[in-house]
């Protein structure tokens, strides 16, 4: 089964690269113009309209899966590269895996990092005497709150599901 996934991945990469070229866009545009020009020949019939509707629907349906595969793979590769940069730098290791947080937690973390960046910028400008350690403590405290919230949600979900099973 792994060989089938490998073949699909190679196919998806090639199709994604191929369809992203300007020449393919021009070919698609030319096809639409040609279809439109044949309208008077076919009397703008239902069959004439059905040809373009069916062909574009099929192509769109298949392309969604191919492009999603390519995008997912690219995202994973970028995350792996970012994780490696975090691990090999002075950055906080707790940021590894934050792409798995829910939207609320990501927004909260984004606000905290933004505040820490402003404080750091002000500190480098000599305006504020707060330390980077304080910023790290704020981010750490936020991460602990998120973990507690997640554990609390999981525990309450298990508690609600528990009596129903008995």
Steps between C-alpha positions, in 0.01 A plus 500: 500500500795731562603472136155620396532805726846566355365482143211732589738748663726507195197539273357781716832685500535477122141609434531789748818620333354452152170679569676792662675600180382802298477292183234279660296806596520624142393154377200502736407853394530401133272199566233726651527743208476211253197361682334844495574540129331168421179615666340631178599182315318284755216749544590558865331166573471330835756243389745779411461647850517157662843436342668794675309454826588132526864537399571790737322324788703183453830686471420715805397198708822313427725804537370568851643170622830537317556856620397415857755219501773734376404773748492260794842365409643850460355607835653198675838572343486865609401399854790254515740772385363748752522243778863434409574874507335528841697205636833632374448859610445687823126502434255338738457126433142519628400651164557168329163347413288812554343445158285238674345751742143617450426843354436668837832383644689607186349850512586530870856385440533738205396793721750399769785467252406835346514665843835334573635620165395858576662484843815356347506775237452765767772341711742510210408865449571565868140598585407214729714316752301176501697187426459235238468251785177671606364462146591134500329457836181653359503264202574203729215596732266521201611158377433350845151654505428352157616157615281523811202608288554210262536252787190648664300470177617143450418407861154653480436320170606169658287570807196570283560190289574278802152476660335446160705183448410348838 
